[in-house]
Amino acid sequence: MQETSGAGLELRVLGPVRLWRGSTPVALTNRKTQALLLVLALDGGASRPRLCALLWPDLDEPSARRNLRRELARLREAGVPESFRVDDDHLHASPLLRCDLLKAEAALADAAPEAALAAWHGELADGLQLDDAPVFGPWLSAARERGQRLRLHALEAAAAAAEARADLAAALGHVQTLLDADGLQERHHRQAMRLLAASGQREAALRQFERCQAVLATELGLQPMPETVALAQALRGAAAAAVAPAPLPQLAWPERLPFVGRSAEVARLQAAWARRTAVVIVGDAGVGKTRLATDFAASQGAYALVRCRSGDRDIAFGACARVLRVLAGEPPDLRGLDDWIVAEVARLLPELGPAPAPLRTQADQLRFDEACIQTWLALSRGAFDALVLDDWQLADPASRTLLARAAARRREAGTEGAIELVCWRGASDDPDLLELGSALAAETVALGPLSAEAVYELVRQLCGAADPVRFADRLCSATGGHPYFISETLRDLAEAAVLDVDEQGRWRTPFDAVTQDYRELPMPTSVREAVLARVQRLDTSTARLLEAAALAGEPFGAAWLASACVLSELEAVRALEQAAGAQLVRAHAAGGYAWTHDLARQALDSALDPVRRRLVHHRLALGAEALGANAEAARHYEACGEPRRAVFHRLAAGDAARALAALGEAARHWQLGLADDPAPPQAAALLGRLLEAEHGLGRHAEAEACRQRLEDLRAGTALPPDVAVEAGHALARYLVRGKSAQAAMAVLDTLPSPADDSQRLRHLSLRMDALQQHGRIDEARALGEEALALIHAAHPERAELLASLAMLEFSAARFDAAVERANLFVTASRQRGDGMLIARSLQLRGAFEAERGNLDIAEADLREAAALAGRFGNRPTQLFALYNLAVTFLQQTRADDALAVILEGWALCAQQAGEARTMFRALFVDGYFMRGDWGLAWAHIEPAIAEITAIGQPMSIAGVAMAVLEPMAVLGQWQRAAPLLAALDHDALAQSPQAGQPVWLVCAVAALLRGDAAEAHGWLQRVGPPDAIENPRVRQRLALVDAQRLICEGDVAGALARLPADDASGLNDELRQRMLAVRCRAGADADTLAQARAALGQPRIQATAALELASALGGDAMAGWMSRLGASLADWPKVQASFRATWR
């Protein structure tokens, strides 16, 4: 460790980051150390969570905190422990640490611009870049912008000070430096022209004007502003053309026109409101959708208004973030919500604090979705009666899905929550609109133009005349009753002084005394013409700014637009204020400005010529890039004909969407990136990401095409080693998920050695999954152990790896080992404090304990898992826990308890086709068949077969087969099981004994019920020798079925010898009852027969076991059970008949 000394510390950040003690440099060899000091110095300190999220965003917090401690240790080892100080969980730059940027800012504030300029040695933190910390990039961009602003303000102040003391040469030098930095700023060109002229260099001043004229034309397709031209004309000695001031409106114009002509629509809204039904208002742009929604909402109580904008569709959950920000207020107030909810919502609202690590699993995604839904509902409940969502057709798909879920939850709550009023621009038959209306169970109200009568009423309320029929007819004829067209036309007439007011406050025009129908009024022919006419009356700087704003995303601000239209920030602010005064733009709720109506934006957009459009897009791209707005930067680079510069931003925008599990939006960005002519390494990165996204979205043809492109790229291009590894991992992951284990291992074998532990961990995990699919369980387990050794106890992937290893042991029917791994999974989940992960770990352990026969432990775990998953909205885990809990009850012949749980799960999945619904159908079959309600069981059997064979998942097919094959044989309906039998994949079942063994046992039982002992023996051979079976329940069931086979073959002694003891591990009441039936068939004594009769009287006897006992006893017992069970099939006469024939 270096020794400290008394010399002061100085952090120099204007240029490369350097730390000095007096005149001696202090070595800061690590970029993270430099970044840490930079953040502490410029932000005045930060919390440890903030620093962890900024510098190590991909790590869990314990790992990131460990890295932070390591960086602090590096500073101590460098001999500068006094460079920082610790305050509980916050770090601060020490008061002993001076920073050149802060000194320069202080000098400028003290009117010493030359001193501020002396500190400048280059771009702030020149050369510093953290490739593994994408969150740091936007922070650094903002810091660099801060440094650039300081320099520009210092140069401007130094030029003004030099001119004030008559040092024109120095002033001109500073102005030329400003022009070197940005040669498009007209005010600096004018200043240079004026200084050159004042120093006697008139010709040089005119050449400066010509340079200004040329650069504006080349870079932006613009002519100089009138004041610049006037200065040049004055220098030439010509009289400057007078700049006419913009005429002021003589008519005080209301911000909102009267609300008229919508009584029928309002009545429909009132009816929907009474039912607490969401409403979708659809119509063309400017037809009055927002006005109808907001006026109606205001009449019902408090409402929140959220406006979507065109850029939202490029940002995953962009519209959702707008909703939450409006509901939460400024700054966001989420008091009363659980900490885990606030942490998840911070992914969308960064001002709440550092966001958690990117979403990696389905459980992560569900937790995030649930947090957003709970926040949405909690913030709107009580505070608002209605939520108006304007221009929702611009919302991103993820936000649309979340709206549907939030609305469904609001409906379930009954009377609580804000009713959704959605405005949608477009046609009533838009497929997306129809899908939205269905998802919201909404009333759809189509809105058209105002009628002639409504236009008349509007004019009558505005103009003060008793009967303005002629003017109203002319206005309606010219505008078609289109409300926004009417508004812009009237504003245009007022600003042109064609429409005025008399002394009594009535409208008047120059044509009132002579007109018959006001045909003389100069009406614009379109909304576009009306808007453009109004813009032409504004200052040139305002018109320029509005042209740039027409291409920019919203909200837009002065700083961004100023660079695109070569104005100073102050000039841009004034231009925005003038545009707001003309009601063309308005203040945006999130800061900055937005258009008052998109039709105004469209008008300006359509008026731009192609050259000007391209140049403005280029400048906007540069501005978006500096702000770290990747989706916006990509859009503008593509629009200005520079697609290769867009590729990086498409990658980054897709990664941001993927971090929120918005795969559809991520895939769209990556597809656009591939269309931007990427370099081979970029193409590999895009294809690898897109392959995973397409597979996750279930778009199999697109995924396969992507796989082929990636394989062709790998075969034909020498990729950098790290890129080659990442591309290979993406390909192998896809192949593993597609059950192509051999191909996946072949890809992994071709890859370069992993560069770090992170790549090695992915490599081992992929190979482990491939080996497991291949049936090489021991090799897979060894790789899993090796992977576990690479990661520490708090690593976010450790819990997932433990879950994989537990499932691997379970698939090999090693239940003790599976439970041991599951215990570690539970412990790791509880240590992380992740409720959803705890739920998953408990449901996994509960399922394993049930297989081991520890039913009380299984029940406790599964009940807790279901409750936790329900609390966090993790429906898949909740369903899985409920499924296994029902299975646990069925194993104890607790049919009523099982059916109560099954009904709870069915309520969650009955309306959504998929494996979950089908597996709960299978549970209904088990539960109802056990209880003797065979008609209710049959109602689910054939739908379950049809659904699961269509799905085609081998293990799920096996699960349905376990439930339905024996009932079908018992009912004499075996021939209808043919599609299910054909769908069974016995090779796959052989690799997963825990699934295969119960299926083969059921097939053997069905064969015996049909009297085919030889077929039954074949199925039992598949199950394997009893000593090799770890699951005691399966082992005892094998013994029972083999005894039944021996009875069928006439080997009574062999059958009795094969039966296990009554107290053997793994037996339940059902198996004991079936064993009793075997003994009765073997010629039982009186005591055994009495036991059988007593068993038939038990209330919880399993119905099929009862039938076997009754069949063995014969007589009245058999007749009674045949009557009872046959009666349950009254609604299925053919099945009833086949059952009676089978057991006759």
N, C-alpha and C positions, 0 to 999 in steps of 0.2 A: 504494500500500500504506500502511495506517495504521502509525503508529509505536507500538512497544511502550513500556510504562511500568513502573514498579516496583510499581504497585498490584496486589493479589492478584486472581485470577480466581475467580468464583463462578458455578456452573451451577445455576440454579433450575429445578427440574423439577416441583415441587408446584404445579400451575397450568400456564399456558403455558410452553413451554421458552424460557428467556431466559438470556443470558450477560452477566455484569456484570464490569467491571474497576473495583473500588472502587465508587463511586456512579455510574459511567457505563455505560450499556448498550452492548453490542457487537452490531452488526446481524448477525443470522443469517437472511438472507432466504430461504434455500433449505431446504426441509423435509428433504432428505437430509442436509444438514449438521447440522441439529438431531438427526436420528435417529442419525447417526454418533456425536456427542458423548454422546447418551443411552446408547447401548450401551456405549461405552468406560467411562463413569462408573459405570454400574450393574453391569456384568459384570466390571469390573476389567481390561478389555482383551479383545482377540479377535484371532484370526489373520486375515490378509487373505482367505484362502478363505472363512472363516466370514462375514466382513463382506460379501463379494461375494454369497454365497448368500442372505444375509439382506436386503440392500438392492436387489440387481439379479438376482433369481432367473431371469429369462427371458433373460439375456445369457450368452454364453460367458465363460469366466474372463478371457481377455485383455481383452475389452471391459469387463467389470465392473471389472477392476483399473484400467483407464484412467479410468473414472468415479470410482473411489475416490481415485486420485491427484488428480483434479480437485477433489474435496471437500476434500482436505487442502490443496490450493493456495488454496482459498477461505478456509480458516482462516488461512493465512499472510497473504493479502491483507487480511483483516480485522484484522490486527495482533495475532493471538493464536497465534503459532507454538508458544508454550510450553504450550498447552492439551493437547498430546499428545506422546508420545515413541514412537520407532520402535525395535523390538528384532528385528532380522532380519526375519522374515516376520510379526511380531506388532506390533500397535499397542496402546498403553496410554494411559489418561488420565494426564496429568502429575500428580506429587505436588503441584504448585502449583495444581491445579484443585480447588476445594472444591465439594461438591454438597450441596444442602439436604436431600435425602432421606437421604444417608449421615450427615449431622450429626444429623438427627432420630432415626435409628436408634441412633446412639451415645448421644444424650441419654436415650432410653428405657432403654437398657441400663445407664446410670448412675443410674437411678431419678430422672430429672428429666422426668416426663411433660409438665409444663406447657411446658417448653422445646421438647419435640418437637411439641406442638400449635401452638406459635407459628409453626412453619415451614410450616404447612398453609395454602395459598392456593387450593386447588381440586384437581380430579382430576389425577393425574400426567400430564404432557404433554398437557394439555387442548387439544383442537383438532387435534392432530397425527394425520395419517392419510396413508398411502402407498398409493394405489390401484394402483400398478404393482408393488408388492412384497407379494404376499399372504402370503409367509412371515413378514414382519415383523409382521403382525397378531396372530398368537398370542403372539409374544414381547412385544409391547406390552400385550396383555391380561394376561399374567402379571405384567408390571412394574406395571401399574395395580392389580392385585390385591395386589401387595406393598405399594403405597402405602396402599391401603384398610385392609389388615391393620394396618399401622403406626398409622394414625389410630385404629382401633377399640381396639387394645391400649393406645394412649396415653390414650384417653378412659376406658377401664376402670381403668387405673392411676391416672389423675388423680382419678377418682371415689373410689377406695379410699383414696387419700392424703388427700383432703379430708375424708372421713368419719372417718378416723383422727384427724385434728386437730379434729374436732367442727365442721367447716365444712359443715353439712348443706345449706345453700343451694347452695354451689359443687358439692358432690357431686351434688345433684339436677339442677343445670344440665348437668353432664356426662352423667348418665344420660338426661336428656331428649334430648340431642344424639344419643346412641346409639339411642334409640327413633325419632328422626327419620330416622336412617340406615336402620334396619331395625326396623319396628314389630312384627315377628313373634317377636322373641326374648323368650320368657317369663321368662328369668332377669333381664332388664332391667326387665320389668314388675314382677317381684317385688321387685327392688331399689328401684324407684321407690315401690312401695307401702310398703315398710319405712321408707324415708327420709321419706316424707310422714307416716306414722304417728309416727315419732320426733320430727318437728318439730311435732306437735300437729294434723295435718291428716287426721284419721281418715276424714272423708267424702271428701276428695280421694283418699285411698288407695283407698277402695272404688270411686270412679268410675274410678280407674286400672284396677282389676280388671275393671270392666264394659267398658272400652275393650279390654282384653286379650281378654276373652271374645268381644267382637264381631269384632275383627279376625281372630282365629283361625278363627271360624266362617265369616266372609266369604271369607278368603283361602285357607284350607286345609281347611275343613269339619271342624275339630277342636274338641274341648272342652279347656279348660286341664288341665294335669297335676295329679295329686293334691296335690302340694306347694303349687301355686298356690292351689287351692281351699281347702286347709287354712289358708293364710295369711289368705285373705279371711274364712273362718269365725271365725278367731281375732280379726280386727279387728271383726267383728260381735258378738263375745262368745259365740258358740256353740261348743260343744265340737266339735273337729275329729274327723272319723271316723278311726279308726285305720287306717293303711295296712298291710295284712297283708303281711309279707315273703313273697317268692316261696319256695315250699317247695323244699327241696333234695332231689335224688334220694337215696333211701336205698340204691339198688342201684348199685354201681360198674359202669358200663356200658362195654363195649368199643367202641372206635372202629369196628372192623370185625367183622362177624359171621363165624362159621365159613364156610368155602368148602365147599359140599356140593352134591350132586345134578347135577353137570355132567360126569360121566365120558365120556358119548358125545361131547359137544361137544369136550372136551379131546382125545379120540382123533382127531377130525377136524383139530383144530389141529395136533396132532403130525404127522399125515400131510402136511399142507400145509407145515409147517415143514421137513420132510425134503426136500421138493421146492423149497424156498426160494420158495414161492408166497405172495403177499399174501393176506390174509384180510379179509373184510368180515363183521362180526357185526351182525345186524339184529334188532330187536325193539322192543317198546313201551318207553316211558320207565319207568325204575325196575326193569326186569326183570333187571338184572345184567350188562349188556354190558361196561361198563367194568371191573367186577370180574373177569369171565372173562378179558378181554384182559390186564389188568395182572398177575393172578396167573400166567397162563400165560407172559407175557413174562418175569416175574421168575424163573420156573423154568428159563428158557433162558439167562439172562445179564442183562447190563445193558440197561435200556430207558429211552427218553425218553417222557414223557407230555405230550401237547399237547391242551388242552381248548378247543374252539371254543365261542363264545357267540353269542347272538342278534344282537348288533350287528355281527358279522363280515360278514354278507351285504351290509351297506350300505357296506363299505369294500373297495375293490379291493385284492387281495392281503393283506387283513387276516388271514386264517387262515395264509397263507404267512409273514407277519411273525411270527406266534406261533410257528410251527415253527422258524424260523431263530433267534428269540430264545432258545427253550428249548435248541436244539442248541448255540448259541454260548456260553451261560452269561451270567452277570451279573458284571461288564460283558462285552459280547461280545468273544470272542477269535477273531480271524480270521487269526492269524499263519500264514504258510505259503501263503496264497492270493495270487494276483497282485493288484497294485494296482488294475487296472481292475475286477476282481471286487469288491473292497472298496468302490470308488467307486460301483458300481451298486447294491450291497446297501444302501448308505447311503440310498437312496430309501425303504427300508422300516425301517431301523434308524438314525434320525437321530443317535444317540449315536456312530456311527462317523465322523461328520464331515459337511461340507456335501454335499448331493446334487448330481449333475450337472443340467444343464438338462433341462426336460421332454422326454419321448420324442416325437420328431416323425415319424420314418420307420419303415418296417418293419424296417430294419437296426437302428435304435435299440432297438426292441421286442425283437428277437431277441437282441441283446447283453444286455439286462436279463434276459430269461428264462434265457439260458444262465448268467449269473452266479448267479442264484438256484439253478439246478439244480446247478451245480458246488459252490456253498456247501453246499446241502442234503446232497449226497452226501459231500463232504469232511468235514463236521463229524460226520456219523453213522458214517462208515467207521472201524472200529477202536474208537470210543468207545462205540457202542451196538450191541447185537444186534437190537433191535426198536424200532420207532417206533410208539407207540400214539396214534392220532388219534381223540379222543373227540368225539362229536356232530358228525361231519363233514357231516351234512346241513345244518348251519348255515353251512358254509364258503361263501365267495363263489365265483362261477363261475371267476374267474381262478385262484384257488388250487387248485380242483379240477383244472383243466387242467394246472397245473404239477405237481401230485402225480402225475398219470398219466404225464407225461413223465419225472419223476424216477424213478418206479418202473420204467418201461421201460428207462431207462439203467442202473438197478441190476441188472435182469435180464440185460442185455447184458454186464455186468461179471462175471457168474457167481457166484463164492462171496463177493464182497465186498459190504458195505453192510447197513444195518439193514432187516429185513423189515417191511413195513407191516401193522399190525393196525388196521383201521378200524372204529369203532363208529358205527352208523347207526340213528337212531331213526325208526321208521316201518314200513310194510308191505313185505313181500318183493317185491311186484310194483310198487313205486314206480318209474316210468320213469327218474328220476334215479339211483336205486340200480342199476338194471339197466345203465345207461350207464356208471356208475362201475365196476361189477364187470367189465364187458367191457374198459374201458380199462386196468384194472389186471391183467387176466387172473387175477382173484382167485377164491379159494374162498369161497363165501357160506355162512355158518352162521346159521340162524334160531334165535332163543332165545325160549323161552316161560317161563311160571311154573314154580316148583319143584313137583315131585310131592309127594303126601302123605308118601311115604317120606322124601324129602329134608327136608321141614319137620320130621318126627319126628327125624331125625338132627341137624338144627340145634339143636332144643330140647334134645335129650339132651346135646349137647356144652356147652350153655350152663348148663343148670339144675342139674346135679349129681345129678339123680335117675336111678335105674336104668332106669325104664320110664315116661317121661312121656307115654304114649299119649293120655290124655284131653286134656291141655293142648295137645298138638301138634295133635290133631284139631280142637279149638275154634279154634286160631290159623289153621290151614289153611283151615277153613270160613269164617272171618271175612275173611280176606285174599285168598282164592283162590290162595295160594301165591306172591303177588307179593312179591319180596324187599324192595323199599323200603317197601311197605305193612307188611310184617312188622316191619321195623326201627322204623318210626315208631310202630307200635302198641305194641311192647314198651317203647319210650322213654316213651310217654305213660303206660302203666300204671306204670312205675317212678317217673316224676316225680309222679304222682298218689298215690304210696305204696300203690297196690293190689298192686304186685309188690315183694316184699322178699326178703331172704335170712335164713336162720336161722343158728344158731351153727356148724353144720357147713358153711356156705356153699351150702346148697341153697335154691332158690327157694321162696317160700311166698306164699300169698294168703289173704285172710279166708275163702275159700270151700273150702279144701282138705278140711276135715273133713266137709262136708255135701254137696258137689256130686257129681253123677253124670257131668256132661259139661262143667263150667265154663261153662254157659250164663249163670251169674250175673255173669261178668266184664263190666265196662262197656267192651266193645270199640267203637272208632270204626267208623263205617260206611263210611268212605272215607279215602284218603290225605289229602284236604283237611281232613276233620274232625280227623284225628290231628294234623296240623301246626298248625291253628288252635288246638286245645286246648293245645298246648305253648306257642304264642306268648302266649296269654292269661296264662300263669303268669309271664311275664317282666315287667320294669319297663315302665311306660307309655312312657318315652322309647325303649326298645329296640323295642317294638311299633311305634311311630311310624316309627322309622328303617327297620325291615324293610318296612313298607308302601311307603315311598319307594323302597327298594332293589328292590322287586318290579317297579317301572316303569323303573328306571334300567338302563342298559347295564352290562356288566362289562368290566373291574374297576371297582368303585365304592369311593370313599374317604370319609373323614369330612368333608373340606372340602365336597365336592359335596353329600352327603346332608344335612349340617347345615343348609344354606340351604333345603332342600326340606321339612324337618320341624321348623324353628324351634328347633334346638338349638344350643348353642355347639359349637365344634369339639371341645372337651374332652369335653362330654357325648356327642357323637357317637362319639368314640373309645371311651368307656366302654361305650356301647350296643353297638358292634361287638364289643368284647371279650366282653360277656355273650352275644351271639348266637353267637359262635365257641365259647364254652364250652358252649353248648347244642347244638353241632354242626349249626347251621342254616346258618352261613356258614363259610368257610375263607379263609386267606390265599391271595392270588393270586400266581402266579409273577412277574408283571410289576409287583407292588406293589398295594396296596389289598386288597380282598376280593372274593370270588365266592360264589355259593350252593354249598352242598355237593351239592345236587341240584336240577335245574330243577323237579321236582315241588313242592318247597317254595316256590319262587318263584311257581309257578302258583297254589298254594293262597292265598297272600297277595294276589296279583293279583285273583283271582276274588272275594275278600271285600270289595274296595273298592267303595263306592257311587259312582255316576256323578259326583256333584258333587265328592267328595273326589278321585276319579281326575283330573278335569279340572284342579283346582287344583294337585295335585302335579305333573302334567305341565307346567303353566305354570312352576312354580318350577324344575323340572329343566331346562326349556328355557333359562331365564335363566342357570343355572349352566353348562350346556353351551356356551352362547354366549360366556360369559366365558372359558371354557377353549379356545375356538377349535375345538370338536368339532362340525363343521358337520353331519355326518349325524345325530348325536344331537340337536342343536338342532332340526333340521328335523322329525325324528320327533316330538319332544315338542310343538313348536308345532302340528303337524297334529293330534296327539292331544288338545290342549286347546282346539281350535276356533279357532286363530289362524293359518290357512293362509297368509295374505299375509306374515306374518313369517317363514314357512318358505322363501319363494321364494329369498331371497338365499342361504340355506344350501344349498338344493338346487343352485343354480348352482355354488357353491363346491365342494360335495362331488363333483359331476360333473366339474368341472375337475380336481380331485385325482385322480380315477379316470382321466381322459383323459391326465394327465401320465404315468401308468404304462401307457398304451396299453390299458387295460381298457375297451373301448368298450361292452361289454354293461352293466357296472355304471354307467358314465357315462350311458348312454341311460336307464337306469332312474331315476336321480336327476332327469334333465331332464324325463322324462315326468311324474314326480310333481310337479315344479315347475310344469309347465303345468296340472296339475289343481288347483293352489293359488290360482287366480284372480290371476295376476300382472298388474302394470301393463303397458301396451303396450311400453315399452322393455325390460322384463324378458322379456316374451313373445317379442320379437324375438331377444333374446340366447339364450333357451332353444331356440327353433325353429331358429336358425342352427346351434347346436351339435348339436342332435338330428338335423338333416338330414344333417350330415356323418357322425355316428355310425351312423345307420341305413344309409346307403350303404356305409360301411366294413364293416358287419356283413352286407351282402348282402341286407338286408330291403327289397326294392325297392318293394313296395306301401306299406309304412310310410313309406319315404323320399318317395315320390311324394305321399302324403297330407300329409306335413310340408311339402313344397315348396309345395303349394297353400295351406296355411294361412299360410305366410310371405308368399307373394305377395298373398294377401288382406289381410294385416295391413299390408304396405307400401302397398297401394293405398288403404286406408281410413283410415290413421292418419298424422299428421305426426310422424315420429320425430325425435329429436335428431340432428343431422348425423353425429356419430361413430357412433351406433347404426345409422343408416341405411346408412353405409358398410360396417360390419361385417356387417349383414344382407345387403346386396347382394353382398358378397364371398362369403359362404356360399352364396348362391343361384347365383352365377356358377360357383363351384367345382364345385357339384353338376352343373350343366349341362355344364361342360367334361368332367367325368368320364363323363357320359352321352352324350358325342359330339354335344351340341347346341351347337356353337360359335357359330352365328349368334345363338341366343337368349342365350347367355352374354354376347356382346359388346353386345347390346341392353340387358341389365341394367347392365353396366358403364358404358354411355353415360349412364344416368340418374342416376348417383350424384354426390353432392357431391364437391368436390375433397378428396383425402386430407388429413387433418389433420397428418400427420407422415411421416417417411421410412419408418417401419414400414408404415403403411397404403399408402403409395405403392409400396413394394416388392411387397406382395401384389397391388396393382392391376396393376402391370406384368407380374408373373409370370402372373397369370390371363389377361390379354389376350394374352400371348405364347403360352400353351398353346392359346387359342382360335384365334388366327391360324394356328398350326401345323396344327391340325385342318382349318382351312379351306383349307389348301394355300398360304397366303400366307407362304412361308418367309422371304423377305427382310425383310418387315415384322416378323415374329416375332423374327428375329435382331437387328434394330435395337432392339427393346424389351428384349431380353436384355442387350444392351450397356449400355443406359440403366440397367437394374436393377443390373448389376455395378458401375456407377459410384457407386451409392448405398451400397455396403457395403464395409467395409475387408477387408483380407486375412484377418483372423482371425475374421470373422463366421461363425457356424455355418451360415448358409444359403448362403454363397458356394460351398462345394463342391457342394451340390445344384444350384445354378444353373448351375455349370460343366457338371455332368453333363447337365442338360437341354439346354444349348446344344450339347454334343457329340452328343447323340441327334438334335437338330434337324438338324445338319449331316449326320449319317449317313443320316437319313431322306430327305435330298435327294441322297444318293449323292455327297456331297462328302467323300471319305474323308480327304484330306490335312487339310482344316479340322477334321474330326471328331477325328483323331488329335492335332492341335494342342490342341484343347480338352481332350481326354482327358489329355494330358500335364500341363496345368494342374490338372486334377482330381486326378491322382496326387500332384502336388507339394503341393496344398492339404491332401490327406488325410494325407500323411506329416508335414506341419507340425503338424497337430492331434494326431498320434500315436494316431489312432483306428483300431484294427485292422480293424474291420468296414468302415469307410469305405475304408481302403486296399484291402481285398479287392474291394470294389465297383469302385473306380477301376481296379484292375488287370484285372479281368475285362472291363470296358468297353473299355479300351485294347487288350487282347489280341484281342477280337472285331474291333475296327476294323483292327488290323494284319493280321489274317488276311484281311480283305476286300481289303487293299492288296497282299496277296501276301507280306508279310514274316513268313513262317511261323515262323522261328526265334525272332524277337522275340515273336510271338503265343504260341508254346508256353511260353516262359519266364514271361511275364506270367500266363498262365492257370494254369499249375502253381502259382505262388506264390499266386494268388487262391484257388484251390481249397483249398490247405493252410491259409491264413489263415482262410477262411470256416469250414472244418471245425473249426479250433481254437476259434473263437468261437461255434460252434453256429448259424451263419447258413446254414441249409440252402438257402434260395432262391438266395443268391449262390453257394454251393458248387455247386449243380446247374447254374446258368447257366455257371459257369466250366468245369465238366466237359463240359457240352454243347458249348461253343465249342472246347474242347480236342479233343474227338472230331472235330468238324467240321474242325479244322486238320489232324488226322491223315488224315482221309478225302480232303482236298484233295491230300495227298501220296501217295495210294493206299497208305497204311499201315493196311490193314484190321485186322490183328491188334492193333496199338497202339490203334487207335480202339475196337475191341471191348472191350479191357481197361478203358478209361476208361468206356465205355458201361455195362458191367456194374457198375462202382463206383457210377455215378449211379443205375442201376436199383435197386440195393440200398437206396438212400435214398428212393426214391419209388414203388416198385412197389405198396406196400400202400395208397397214398392216391390216390384218383381226382382227376384235375385235369390242367391243361395240362402240367405237368412230366412226368408219367408218359407222356402221349401223345407229347410231343416226343421222349422217349427211345425210344419205340416206333419213331418215324420214323428215329432214328439206327440202331436195330437193322436196319431195312430197308436203309438205305444200306450199313452195314457188312457184313451177311451177303450182300447182293446183289453187292457189290464182290468178296467172297471166293469167290463161287460157291456158297454155301450157300443156295440159293434157297428150299428148303422152310422153313428157319428164318426167312427173310425174310417169306415168305407168312404165317406164323403171326402176324405182327404187323400185316400190312397192313390187313385188314378191321377188327380191333379199333381200330386207329388212326383209321380213317375214321369208325367209329361214335362213338368218344369225342369227336373234335374237332368233328364236326357238331353233337353235343349241346351242347358248350361254346359254339360259335358265335363265337369271337373271330377277326376277319378275318385278322390277321397270323399267328396260329397255324394257321389253316386253310391259309394259303399255305405255311407251313413243312412241313406234312404233305404237301401237294400236290407240293412239290419232291421229296420222298423217294419217293412211291409211284406217281406217274402213269407215269413211264417204265417201272418194273418191270411195272405192270399191262398196258401196251401190249406189252412184250416177251413177257409170258406169255400174251398173247391173252385177257386178262380186262378189256378196256377197258369193256365194258358195265357192269361192277360198280363203275366209278369214277363213275357218274352222280351219286350223292348228293354226292360231294366236288366235282365240277365245278359242280353247282348251287349249292353253298355259297360258291363263290369270289366275293368282292366286288371286281370289277374297277375300280370307281370308287375304292375305298379303296386298291387296289394302285397305281393311277395316281398317287396322292398320295405314295406311298412307293416310289420306283423300286428301292431296294435289295431290296425284297420282291417287287415286281411283275415285274421283268425276269427273274429266274431262273424264276419260275413260267411265264411266257409262253414262254421257251425250252424248258422241259420239255414244254409243251403242243405246241409245234412238232415236237419230236422224236417225241412219241407219234403225231402226225398222219402223219409220214413213215413210221414203222414200220407204220402201217395203209395206207400207199401214197397218202395224200391230200396232194399237194404244195400244192394251192391253199389248203387249210386251214392248212398250215404257214406259207405266205407271209403269211396274215392275222395269225397270232400274231407273226411276226417284225416285221411292221409296227408292232405295239404296242410292241415293245422300243425302237424309235427308231433314228435314224441312229447309226452306230458312233462318229463323232467327238464325239457328245454324251454318251457313256458314259465315266465316270471310272474305274470298276472295270475293271482290265485283264483279269481273269479272265472277267468277263461279256462284255467286248468281243471276246475271242478265241473264246469259246464261240459268240457270235452269228455270227462269221465261219465257224466250223466248221459250224454247223447250216444256214447259208445255202448253203454249199458242198454239203452233203448234199441240200438241196432241189434245187439245180441239177443234181446227178447224177440225181436222181429224174426231173427234167424232160428229161434227155438233153443238157444243156448242159455237156459235159465240160470244154471250154476255160474256160468261165465258172467252173466249180467249182474247177479248179486255180488259177485266178487269184485266187479269193476266199480260198483257204487262207492263213493267216499263215505267216511264216517259222518254222522250228523253234526258233529262239532268241528268239522274241518274248516280251516280258514278259507274265506271266499264264498261261503254258502250264504244265501239269503232265504227268506220264507218261500219264494217261488220255486227255487231249486229244490228245497227240501220237500215241497208238495209234489213236485214231479218225480223225485226219488221214491216217494211213498207210492205213487202210481205204479212205478216199475215193480216194487215189492208186491203190490196187490196183484199185478198181472203174473208174477212168478209163483202165485199160490200162497198167499199170506195166511198167517194164523189169525185167530179171532182178535187178538190185541191189535194187530196191524190194521185189520179191517175197521176196528173201532176208531183207531187213530185217523183213518181215512175219512170216516163219516164225520168225525169231529172237525177235521180240517175243512170239510165242505161247508160247515156252518160258520166258519170264521168270516167276519165282515170284510176283511181286507184280502181275501183270497184272490189270487190272480186268475182271471176268467179262463184262460187256456189251460192252466194247471188244474183248475176245477173241472174242466171238461175231460181232461185225461183221467183224473181221479174218478169222476162219475162214470166214464167209459169202463174203467177197470172194475168198478163195483156193479155196474149194470142196474137193471130194474128201475125202481122209482127214482133213484138218484139221477140216472142218465136221462130219464124222461123229463124230470123237472128242469134240469139244466138245458136240455135241448129246447124246451118250451120257452124258458126265460131268454136264452141267447137268440133264439129264432125270432122272438117278438121284437127284439131290438133292431131287427133288419126289416121291419114292416114297410119302410119306405123304399126298399130295394128288393122287390119280389124275386127277381132272377137270382140275386145273390143268396137270398133266403132259401130258395129252392136248391141251389147247388150246395149250400151248407148242410141242409137236411139229408141230401143224397150222399154227401161225403161221410156223414156220421151215422147213417142208417144202421 
